Amino acid sequence: MRRAERLYALVDLLRGSRRPVSAARLSEEFEVSKRTIERDVQSLQLAGVPIYADYGASGGYSILREHSLPPLNLTVTESLAVLAGLGLLETSPYGAAARRARAKILAISKEDQLAPVDEALASMFVIDSQSPTDAAISLIPEAIAARRVVRLEYTSEDGATHTARDVEAMGLLRGGDAWLFVGWCRLRAGIRGFQLDRILRLEMTGEVFPERDPAVLDADLSRWSTRRLG
């Protein structure tokens, strides 16, 4: 990986992490020395990128989540991969953000790239489940990021029964053709996944729950073949 690509990737990794990332982990991720990572961070800071260090046992590098770098020059194939991936997020809680990102990608694409990309995208089709409710779309990402308890009304698969639940928002899971909201369900006292199109109502409370051991979620997800997106 060239240095310029590594710098972009470094910023993206820090923006996507909810916790500070240590130099040791970054050096493993990019297969370079810790000293190289420290130089990269220093170069980014000198360029005005808001990266700061947290010290201590759980410390590392963090970045202001709102910061972004100028776009990379993408090839036709890379543009196609990014746009297709954003298209798959249309019915996810990040659908609105995906549409905005798609518009930005198209805006910086070269004219000679647009025709082959449009032609390839037109040949791709997705069979999706029913779109989730507006409440699920707008509140779930914020609840996960802020570690909030949400109160939701959930329906059974046949629609016959409804249950009210308080859930500690922990993540999102793509399973088959559906997105699931994953969290600690206080009603069932365990990790549960809630299909977005079966959430009838969702309200984010003001309660911030204590962070649970990540091993609890990892143990539950180990029942399936899963991978993290970051």
C-alpha positions, 0 to 999 in steps of 0.5 A: 500500500502506498503512503498516500493510500495508507493515510486515507485508510488510517483516517477512515479507520479512526473515523469508523472506530468508537474507541481510541485505536492504539499505535500497536493495532494500527501497525498490525493493520497496515503492516508497518512499524509503530514508528511509521504510524507515529510519523503518519499521524504527525503528518496528518496533524500537521496537515490539519487533520484533527487527530488526538491521542488518549493516554493510558492503558486503553488509550490510542488515537482518535479523530473528530468523527465529522472530519473527512479528507478530499476524495480519492481518484477512483477507477471505473471498477472502484467506483462501481464497487463503491456505488453498488455497495451504497446501493445495498444500504438503501434499505438499511438504517444508513439509507439516507447517508448512503444516498448522500454519499452516492451523490458525492461519488457521482459528482467527483466522477470523471465524465468518461467513467459515468457511462460504463458505471451506469451501464454496469449498475443497471444490470444489477438487481436486489431483492430486499425485504420490506423497508424499515420504518422511518423511526428505525432509520433515523434513530438506530444509528444514533442510539448505537453511537451514543450507547442509548437504551431504546424502547421499541414495540416489536411484532411476531413474524405472523403479526399476531403478537406485539411486545414492548421491550427496552433494548441496549443498542449494540449494533447492526447485523445483515442476515440474508436479505434483512437488517437486524438491530442487535442489542441486550434485550432487558425483557429476555435478559440476553442478546437479541436481533430485531428485524427492522421491518417488524419494529412498529415503533422505536423511541430513544430514551435518555438512558446511557447504559454501561458498556458491556463486555464485547465478548458477550456480543461476540459469543452470541454472533459466533453461532453464525459465520459473521464478519465485521465491516470495520 
